[in-house]
Amino acid sequence: MAAAASVASQAQALLRGRICDQGFVHSALRSSPDTNYSKLKYLVGSSVSEACNNSVLLLGPRGCGKAAVVEMVLDDLKKEHPDAISVIRLNGMLHSDDNCAMKEIARQLCLEHQLSFSKMASSDDNTEFMIDMLRECGLAHKTIIFVLEEFDLFAQGKQRLLYSLLDAMQSLTSQAIVIGVSCRLDADQLLEKRVRSRFSHRKLIFLPSSVDSLQRLMEHLLMLPKDSHLPTKYVMEYNARVTSIFSDKKFKGILNSLTDSDATTSHILRFLFRVVSYMDMDSGLLSMQSFMNALSSMQRQPKMDSLQDLSILELYILVCMHRLEDKEHSSYNFTTIMKEYKSVQDAYRTSDNYSHNICFRAFEHLLDRELISFADKKGKALEYRPVKLLISSQELAQSLKLNTICPAVLQKLLDRERYM
């Protein structure tokens, strides 16, 4: 038993390491010439080897692998041209201010080439220094690659950084490449005319993977290699189990549910990490239940958890608020809710009749849980301040079904056809 648990722990650690290794996750891209990795590597690699300037935009939603592809390309090119590449990294979240960006470029260039950096230098001095370094690196046949994350944020304001950088690249003596990364597909349209005229207009579009591609990615990550240090018999049994899971119709449903909300690579990796965490440590195998538990944990909603342990009175208050909103009450407060609550008690003659003070304490508890909130910030007494629901009718209906102490009358009150 201890030996089996040890093997399972080793397999789990191996799988987690593969899922967290961006290089391994995207390693399958290296074999195909049609991937954005291959296109970007050819573009940047040919620019380095031919000593020419270039610029390209990588556009696509967050989590689809843009940054990972850039890192793979840079790692490969550094191995191929170890002394011919310098990388300068900027992020629009941090360096969208032109002066700040120029100072950061100068700092990284000084660090890269072992020069002293002056914090007191002006923006013009830093710009002139960048132009001089581009010329010197060009004469030394060394390419400077600028990676601009959140490129669209650099395209705001006067765009002095982009203009200075791209204008310096027009010189025959400079040797630089600009790689812009953005989640906005129209990032190039944000550029001013003077900047756009100096940009090469090359774009690589990253789209969320198809269901079939995602399944191949899962197989790539979850199948154990036959030449691993794990026992051969265990590896064969494990891989056979994973193959059978992938061919099951239930797995197709899980994959469709997962991709309905988010089909990006990063979302799939988070899901697979949870799948591996739900591995049966006794057998060391994955099961369909592992995938179902992982999906359930990915789809958890904090508000639904808060709704599970509410008291009957708190459920009544929420249902009364929902009834008021359904009756198109533009504004209502605690007093209005209590009138609705009293009308329900009079109509159904239930035993769930509580005093005003107890109802107000339940009302405050719902405010603390952020299931309801005040609609304005005016300083009225709490009983008279307008309030609003922070949960949907679907969430409320589902919580009533899952709550074991919920009275049947509350289910009826949610049915619009039975409203009084």
N, C-alpha and C positions, 0 to 999 in steps of 0.2 A: 504493500500500500504506500509506504514511504517512497519507494523507488518510482511508482507511478506518479505520485504527487510531484516529485522532483522533475520528472520528464515534462509534466504538464506546465510547471512553473517556467522551465527553460523554453518551451514552445511559446508560452504566453509572452515572455520577455522578448523573444525573437520577433514575434508578430507585431508587438507594440513598437519595437525599434524600427521595423520596416514602415509602419504606418506614419511614424513621426519623422522619417527621413525623406525630405522633399526630393532629394536626388533619386532615391529608389522609386518613389511614387511615380515620378515622371520619366523614369529610365526607358520605358517602352517607347517614348517619343523619338528616341535617337535612331530607331530602326526604320522609320518611315520618312520619305523625302517630302511628304505633303503636309507635315505638321508645322505649326508656327515655330516650334523650336528649330527645325531644319531651315526654315526660311530666314529666321532671325540670325542664326549662326552663319548662314551663307552670306547674308547682307553685311554683317559686322566683320566676319572673317575676311571677305574680299576687300572690304574697305581698309582693314589693317594691312593686308599683304600688298595691296596696290597703292598704299599711302595716299588715300583720298578722303575727303570730308563727306559725311553723310548724316542723315537724320531720319528717324522713324518713330511712329506712334504705335503703342500697343493699347488697344481699346477693348473693353469688355467689362461685364459686371464683376463686382467684388467676389473673390473666392474662386475664380475660374482658372487660376494658375499663371497669371501674367508675371508676377514677381518671381515665381519659381522657375519659369522658363528663362527669364533674364539671368538669374543666378546660375543656372546650368550652362548657359551660353558663355558667361563670363568665366566660369570655372574651367570650361574646356579650352577657351582661347588663352587663358593664362598658362595652361600647361603647354599649349602649342607655341605660344609666343611669350615666354616667361619674362623677358626684359623689354618688351615692346609695347606694353599696355599699362596705363594708369587709369584708375576708376575714381571718379568724383560723384558722390551721391548727395542729392538734395531731395527734400520732401516739401511739397507745397503747404502742408500743415504747419511746418516749422519755419520755412524760408520763403514764404510768399512775398515778404517785404524785400524789395530790390537791394537795399543796402545790406540787410542781413544775409541775403543770398550771396552777394559778392564777397562779403567778409568770410563766409563759410567756404566758398570756392578757394579763396586765397589761403585760408588755414589748411585745407586738405592738400592743396598743391605744395605748400611748404612742408607739410608732414611727409608727403610722398617723396619729395626730392631732397629731404633733409636740409631745408632752409629755415632761417629764423623768421618767425611770424610776428608782425607788429599789430597789436590790438588798436593802436592809435591811428592807423592808416585810414584815410578818408575813402569814401566809396569810389571816387575817381581814381585814386591811387590803386585800389584793389582791381578796378577794371583794367587799368593800364598794365598792372602786373599779370593779370590773366592773359591779356593779348600777347605780352612778351613771352610768357611761358608756352603759349600755343605755338608761337613762332620758333622758339628754341627747341621744343619737343619735335616739331616738324623737321627741323634741320637735323635732329638726331635720330630721325626715323622712329619716333615713339608716338603712339596714338593715345590721346586722352579721351576716355569715354565718359560722358556725362549721363547719369541715370537720374531722371527727374520724375520722382513719384508724385502722384496727384498733380499731373501736368496742367489740368484745367485751372488750378488755383494760381499757377504762374501766369495764366493768360488773363488775369484780372488787372485792373489799373492801367498804368502806362506801358507795361510789358518791357521795361528797360533792360531787364536781365536777358530775356529771350532775344531782343534785338541786338544787344551787345555781343552775345554769344554767337548767334547765327551770322551776324555781320563779320565778326572776326574770322569765321570759318570760310568766308569768301576768298580769303587770301590764299595764294598758291603755296605759301610757306607753312601755313598751319596744317595740322593733322588732327582732326577731332571727329567724334561721333556723338550725336545727341539721341538718347533713347527716352522718349516720353511715355509714361504709363498713366492711364486714366480710366476711370469707370464711366466717363461720359463719351458716348459714341460721336458726339458733335464737337469734341474738344478742338479739332482743327479749325472749326468755323468760328471759334472765339478769338482767333488770332487777328491782330491788326493787319492792314494791307501791307505795311512795310515789313512786318515779321513773316507773314504768309509768303511773300515773294522770295524770301530767303530760305524757306523750308522746303524739303524735298518732296513732301506730300506722300510719303510711303506710309501705309497703314496696315497693321495686322489685326484682324478682328478675332477676339476670343469669345466663343459662344459656349453656353452650358452644354455638357456632354449629353448625348442621347442615352436612353435606358440601356441599350445594348453595349454602348461604350463604357457605361458605369459598371455593368456586370463584368465586362472584361477587366476593368480596373480592380474590382473586388477579387476576381480570380487571381490576378497578378499579385495582390497583396496578401491574400489569405492562404494560398496554396503553399505548403512547405516544400523547400527544395530537397531533392533526393540526396544531394551530396552534403547535407547538413550534418552536424555532430549528433543529431537525435537518432534513436534506434530506427533502423530501416522498416521494421514491422509496424512501428507506431506511425511513421510518416505515411506509409501506404494506407493504413486504416484511417488516419486523419484526412488525407486527401480524398479518399473514397467517400467519406462522410460529407465533406464540403461539396463535392461534385453532385452528390445526391440531393443536397439542400438546394443548390442552384437550379436543378431541374424540376424542383417541386413547384406546383402552381401557387402555393401559399407564399413562397419566396417572391414570385412575380408580383403578388399583391402588396407585399411589404415594400418592395422596391418602388412600385408605383405610388404608394402612400408617401414614401420618403421624398420622392422627386416632385410630387405635387406642390409641396411647400418651398423646396429649395433643391435645385439640381446641380449646385456648384460642387467643385471638387472638395473644397474645405468642409462643406457640410457632410459629404460622404465619408471623409476621413474621421470626423468626429463620431459619426455613426459606427464605423468599423472599430474604432477604439473601444466603444462601449460594448460592441458585440464580443470582442476578445475578452473584455473584463467580465462578461457573463459566461465565460467558458466553464464547463463542468470540470473542476479540478480533480475529481476522483478518476474520471476516465481520460481527461485531457483532450476531450473532443468538443467541437461546437455542435449545437443542435438548433433546430428551428426555434425552440424556446429562447435561445440566446439572441436571435435576431428579433423576435417579438418583444422581448424585454427591452432591448436596445431602442427599438422604435417607440415603445411606450414611454421610455425615459426622455426621448427626444421631443415627444409631443406633449409633455407635461405642461400644464398651465397653472401658474401660481394662484390665480384667482379661483380656479376650480378646487385647489387644495384648501383655500380659505373657506370655501362654501361648505365643505364636507362636515365640519363640526359645529355648525351654527345651531342655536337653540330654535325651538318651534316659533317663539315670538319673533326672533330675528328674521326667520323665513316669512312670517306673516307680513312684516314691515316691507320686505323686498317685494313680495307679491303685490301688496297694496300700491307701492310706488310704480310697479310695472302697469297695474290697472289704470292708475292716474295718467301715465304717459300714453297708454293705449287709447284713453278717452280724450287725448289731445289737450291735456291741461298744459298750458304754456309755462306755468310756474306753480309750484306747490312747495309747502314747507311741512314741518313736523305736525303742526296743527291740522293741516289738510289731510295728512296721512292718517292721523288718529280718527278723523271723521270717516274716512274710507274704511278703516279697521272696524269702527263701531257699526257701520252699515253691513259689513260682512258678518259680524257676530249676530246682529239682529236678524239677518236673512237666513243664516244656517244654524243658529242656536247651538253653537259649539261650546265646549267647556273651556276653550282656550281664551279665557277672558282675564286680562291683566290690568292692573292699576296704571294710572297715568305716569307715576314716577318710575315704575318698572319698565314701562314702554320707552321712556326717555333714556334710561340707562342702556337699554338694548340698542336704541338709535345711536347713542354715543359710541357704543362698541362697534357698530357698522362703520362709523366715521373713522375710528381708529384703524380698522382693517382695510380702509380705503376701498370698500365695496360701494360706498356712496360718498359724495362730496358736496360741499356748498357750491352753489352756482355763481355766487358773487363774493366779494370781499368786504361788503359793507358791514358796519358795526352794529347790526341789530341784535336783539335777543335771539338765542339759538333756536327757540321754538318757531320764530317767524322768518328766519333766513331761508331763502329758496335753496332747495337741494336737487340733486340729480343722481341717477343710477350710473354706476361705472361698469356694469356687466350687461351683456346682451340677453335677450329673451331666450336664446338657445342655451346659453350657459346656465341661466336660472332654471330652465326646464330640466336640463341634464342633472343639475345638483339635486333637484327635488326627487328625481328618480333614484339617485344613488344614496340619498339620505334615508337611513333605516327607520327614523322616528318621525318622518314627515307625514302629517295627516292627509288622508285622501282628499279632503276638501280643498287643499291647496292646489292639487293637480287640476281640479275642476275650475278653480279660479283663474288658471292660466288659459283656459279654453275660451276664446273670444265669443263663441256662440252661446256660452252660458253666462255672459256678463248680464247684470241686471239692467 
